[in-house]
Amino acid sequence: MKTLHNPIIIGVVSSVLIGGVILLMFQTIISGPVTTPDHTTWKIYQTTPVFEELRNITGIAAIQNQTYYFTTLNDTMISYHQNPLQMSFHGVVFTFFPSPPYMGPVGMCSGFTLGADAKFSDGIHELLRVPVLDKACAQNHTKTDLSNHTNPQAGLLVYEGKVKLLVSTNNQTIEKKFSALQPDPFNGIIPNRLVFLMKQNSTLKIYVKYVSDQPGVDANATELLEGGFYTGDPNNFIPVNSSKLIVTSNPYSISIRSANLTAVYTITAQNITPGIYWIYLTQICEIMPVAIGVDGPQISPSDIPVWNHHCPAIIMEVQILGVAGGIAEYKPSSVWK
């Protein structure tokens, strides 16, 4: 039998760090099943985990020892409509059936019930349902309905007034194994650069942590996480527009108002000419050298010069944590003149 978490939050009890994700446990009051104004009965759990990552529009979060991909539905998807809308997310096809809005008694919350048929790749269907309250009651309202189907498991989650789709990562821990970036051995005394080294026809992952806390910004404002490549030198950088060298990100965007997550940029190099390329990533001031098919000892200071330049507007704290599938190391540079 599926259960749905329905907390009435009265205070923070504790915080726990699980797999790099901060889990805040809230105490709830229970007295048995609760029936909403649309006559739907839900079971209440004594504690419900709430994760900071869920404030983002899309990403990965851990819920009850399981990791899930999540994305936030826009208002069009959850508004009442006669013809059901569909959306595919990580191999699960969701068909949405929002109910007409209901009005609660005087002094009580109004809202609607969002139903969704989750169709899995093996042909199995399951119906998921969550009540969504109006904005006046949404702040402390968190509900989750998870499927009995477990490989993958799908779900709907209401968090801070937003509805999110959940699809499990097949009980596998999200990749956290990477080579941590070592401190700069030159300590800023000698001109140097962080260089990424990867083999030809390979994939390199760069792990970047983003932190943003700007309560005055619109809650729906986002920053795209993206990257691109150049070749050449500071006097003549040329964009690389080739399917042989691409960079993708997961997630693909981040909330500007409030965020604390680790993004994974994946560089894929296929049949690209060996050499040193320059990569830019969102909210990182400098473009950085990526050596493809070039051994570290072959790189001279003149290959990776430093120069004076202007940075774009930096609105977040950014930290490169490490890499997987390649090497990241600091190397001495020359000063471009």
C-alpha positions in Angstrom: 0.0 0.0 0.0 1.4 3.4 -0.9 1.7 6.0 1.9 1.9 9.7 1.6 3.8 11.9 3.9 1.8 14.7 5.4 3.8 16.7 8.0 2.5 19.5 10.2 5.8 21.2 11.0 6.4 22.7 14.5 10.2 22.8 14.7 13.6 21.5 13.6 14.7 18.5 15.5 18.1 17.7 14.0 20.2 17.8 10.9 22.1 14.9 9.3 24.6 14.8 6.5 23.9 11.9 4.1 26.0 11.4 1.0 26.8 15.1 0.8 23.2 16.1 1.2 22.0 18.0 4.2 18.8 16.3 5.7 16.7 18.4 8.0 14.3 16.4 10.1 11.1 18.1 11.2 8.9 16.8 14.0 5.2 16.4 13.1 2.1 15.9 15.0 -0.1 12.9 14.2 -3.4 11.6 15.4 -4.2 9.2 12.6 -5.3 9.6 9.0 -6.3 13.0 7.8 -9.0 13.7 5.2 -8.7 16.7 2.9 -11.7 18.8 1.7 -11.9 16.7 -1.5 -12.5 13.6 0.7 -9.1 12.0 0.0 -7.5 10.2 3.0 -3.8 10.3 3.6 -1.6 8.6 6.2 0.7 10.9 8.3 4.3 10.1 9.1 5.9 11.3 12.3 8.9 12.8 10.6 9.4 13.9 7.1 12.8 14.7 5.5 13.1 18.0 3.7 16.2 18.6 1.6 17.7 22.0 0.6 18.3 20.7 -2.9 14.6 20.5 -3.5 14.4 24.3 -3.6 16.2 24.0 -7.0 14.1 23.6 -10.1 15.9 20.4 -11.2 18.6 18.1 -9.9 19.1 15.1 -7.6 18.0 14.6 -4.0 18.0 11.8 -1.5 14.7 10.9 0.2 14.5 8.1 2.7 17.8 6.6 1.7 17.0 6.6 -2.0 18.3 9.0 -4.6 15.9 10.6 -7.1 16.2 12.7 -10.1 13.6 15.6 -9.8 12.2 18.4 -11.9 9.6 21.0 -11.1 6.4 21.2 -13.0 5.2 24.6 -14.3 1.7 26.0 -13.7 0.5 24.8 -17.1 1.1 21.2 -16.3 -0.7 21.2 -13.0 -3.7 23.5 -13.9 -7.1 22.0 -14.4 -7.7 21.0 -18.1 -10.1 18.6 -19.9 -7.4 17.0 -22.1 -4.6 15.3 -20.0 -1.1 16.5 -20.6 1.9 14.1 -20.7 5.6 14.5 -19.9 8.4 11.9 -20.1 11.1 12.1 -17.3 14.0 9.7 -17.1 12.1 6.9 -18.9 8.8 7.3 -17.0 5.8 8.8 -18.9 3.6 10.9 -16.6 0.0 11.8 -17.6 -1.5 14.5 -15.4 -5.1 14.7 -14.2 -5.5 17.8 -12.0 -8.8 18.1 -10.2 -10.9 21.3 -10.3 -9.9 23.6 -7.4 -11.8 23.1 -4.2 -12.6 25.7 -1.5 -12.0 24.8 2.1 -14.2 25.9 5.0 -13.8 29.4 6.3 -10.3 29.8 7.8 -9.1 26.5 6.2 -6.9 25.9 3.1 -8.2 25.6 -0.4 -6.4 23.8 -3.3 -6.7 20.9 -5.6 -5.6 17.3 -6.1 -3.0 16.4 -8.7 -3.3 12.9 -10.1 -0.7 11.4 -12.5 -0.6 8.1 -14.3 3.0 6.9 -14.3 3.8 4.5 -17.1 7.0 2.5 -16.8 9.1 1.0 -19.6 7.9 -2.5 -18.7 4.3 -1.4 -19.5 3.1 -1.1 -15.9 0.9 1.8 -14.9 0.4 3.3 -11.4 -1.7 6.2 -10.3 -0.1 8.8 -8.1 -1.9 11.6 -6.2 -1.0 14.5 -4.0 -3.1 17.4 -2.6 -1.7 20.8 -3.5 -2.7 23.7 -1.2 -3.0 27.4 -2.1 -0.1 29.8 -1.6 -1.4 30.9 1.8 -0.9 27.4 3.2 1.9 26.2 1.0 5.0 27.2 3.1 4.9 24.3 5.6 3.0 21.8 3.3 5.1 18.8 2.1 3.6 15.6 0.6 5.0 12.7 -1.3 3.4 9.8 -3.1 5.7 7.1 -4.3 5.0 4.2 -6.6 5.1 0.5 -5.6 7.1 0.0 -8.8 10.7 0.2 -7.6 13.0 -0.2 -10.6 12.7 2.7 -11.1 10.4 4.2 -8.5 8.4 7.2 -9.5 6.7 9.8 -7.4 5.0 13.2 -7.0 6.3 15.6 -4.3 4.8 18.9 -3.2 7.4 21.2 -1.6 7.0 24.9 -0.8 4.0 25.1 -3.1 5.8 23.5 -6.1 5.0 20.1 -7.6 8.0 18.0 -8.5 8.4 14.7 -10.4 10.6 12.1 -8.9 12.3 9.1 -10.6 14.7 7.0 -8.7 18.3 6.3 -9.7 17.7 2.6 -9.5 19.0 2.4 -6.0 22.5 3.4 -7.1 24.3 6.2 -5.3 24.8 9.2 -7.5 28.4 9.3 -8.7 30.4 11.0 -6.0 33.7 9.3 -6.7 36.0 11.8 -8.1 39.6 12.9 -7.6 39.5 15.9 -5.3 41.2 19.0 -6.5 44.5 19.5 -4.7 45.5 23.0 -3.3 47.5 25.3 -5.6 51.1 24.4 -4.9 52.3 27.7 -6.2 50.3 29.6 -3.7 49.8 32.5 -6.0 53.5 33.4 -6.1 54.2 31.9 -9.5 51.8 32.5 -12.4 50.0 29.2 -12.9 46.8 27.7 -14.3 44.5 24.8 -13.4 44.7 22.4 -16.4 42.4 19.5 -17.1 44.0 16.6 -18.9 42.0 13.9 -20.7 42.7 11.2 -23.3 41.5 11.3 -26.9 38.1 9.6 -27.4 37.2 9.8 -23.7 34.9 11.5 -21.2 35.9 13.8 -18.4 33.6 14.9 -15.6 34.2 18.2 -13.7 32.4 18.6 -10.4 31.5 22.2 -9.5 29.7 23.3 -6.3 27.4 26.3 -6.6 26.0 28.2 -3.6 23.5 31.1 -3.9 21.6 32.9 -1.2 19.7 35.9 -2.6 16.3 36.2 -0.9 15.4 39.3 -2.8 15.5 37.6 -6.2 12.4 36.2 -7.8 11.9 32.6 -6.8 11.6 31.5 -10.4 14.8 33.1 -11.6 17.4 30.6 -12.8 20.9 30.5 -14.2 21.6 28.1 -17.0 24.6 25.8 -16.3 26.5 25.5 -19.6 29.9 25.6 -21.1 31.8 25.8 -24.4 35.2 25.7 -26.0 37.7 28.0 -27.7 41.0 27.5 -29.5 43.7 30.0 -30.2 45.3 32.6 -27.9 44.1 35.7 -26.0 44.5 37.8 -29.1 42.5 35.5 -31.3 40.1 33.1 -29.5 37.9 31.1 -31.9 34.8 29.3 -30.7 34.7 25.5 -31.3 31.4 24.4 -32.8 31.9 20.7 -33.4 30.1 17.6 -32.3 33.5 16.1 -31.7 34.0 18.2 -28.6 30.9 18.9 -26.4 30.2 19.8 -22.8 26.9 19.0 -21.0 25.7 19.7 -17.5 23.6 18.0 -14.9 21.5 19.7 -13.7 21.0 22.1 -16.6 20.0 25.1 -14.5 20.2 26.5 -10.9 18.0 28.7 -8.8 19.5 32.1 -8.3 17.5 32.8 -5.2 18.6 29.8 -3.2 20.9 27.0 -4.2 23.5 24.7 -2.7 24.3 21.9 -5.2 27.1 20.1 -7.0 26.8 20.2 -10.8 28.6 17.7 -13.0 29.9 19.0 -16.3 30.7 16.2 -18.8 33.2 16.8 -21.6 33.1 14.3 -24.4 35.9 14.3 -26.9 35.6 12.1 -30.0 38.1 12.1 -32.9 39.1 15.6 -32.0 42.6 16.8 -33.0 45.0 16.5 -30.0 45.9 19.8 -28.5 45.0 22.4 -25.8 41.5 23.8 -25.9 40.0 26.4 -23.6 36.7 25.8 -21.7 34.3 28.3 -20.1 31.8 27.2 -17.4 28.9 29.1 -15.9 29.9 31.6 -13.2 33.6 30.8 -13.4 35.6 33.9 -14.3 38.4 32.5 -16.3 38.4 30.2 -19.2 40.5 27.1 -18.4 42.8 24.9 -20.5 41.8 21.4 -21.4 44.6 19.3 -22.8 43.2 16.5 -25.0 45.6 13.7 -26.0 48.5 15.7 -24.6 50.7 14.5 -21.7 51.3 16.8 -18.8 55.1 17.1 -19.3 54.6 18.2 -22.9 52.7 21.4 -21.7 55.0 24.4 -21.4 54.2 27.7 -19.6 53.7 29.4 -22.9 51.0 27.0 -23.9 48.8 28.1 -21.0 49.4 31.8 -20.5 47.7 34.1 -18.0 46.5 37.6 -18.9 44.5 40.5 -17.6 40.8 40.2 -18.5 37.3 41.3 -17.3 35.1 38.8 -15.6 31.3 38.5 -16.2 29.0 39.3 -13.3 29.6 36.7 -10.6 26.5 36.2 -8.5 27.2 32.9 -6.8 29.9 31.2 -4.8 31.6 28.6 -7.1 34.1 25.9 -6.2 35.7 23.3 -8.5 35.7 20.1 -6.3 37.5 17.6 -8.6 37.3 15.5 -11.7 36.6 11.9 -12.8 37.9 10.3 -16.0 41.0 12.5 -16.2 43.4 14.7 -14.3 43.2 18.2 -12.9 46.5 19.8 -11.8 48.1 23.2 -11.5 51.0 24.0 -13.9 53.2 27.1 -14.1 52.2 29.6 -16.8 53.8 32.5 -18.6 52.3 36.0 -18.6 50.8 36.9 -22.0 52.1 40.2 -23.4 
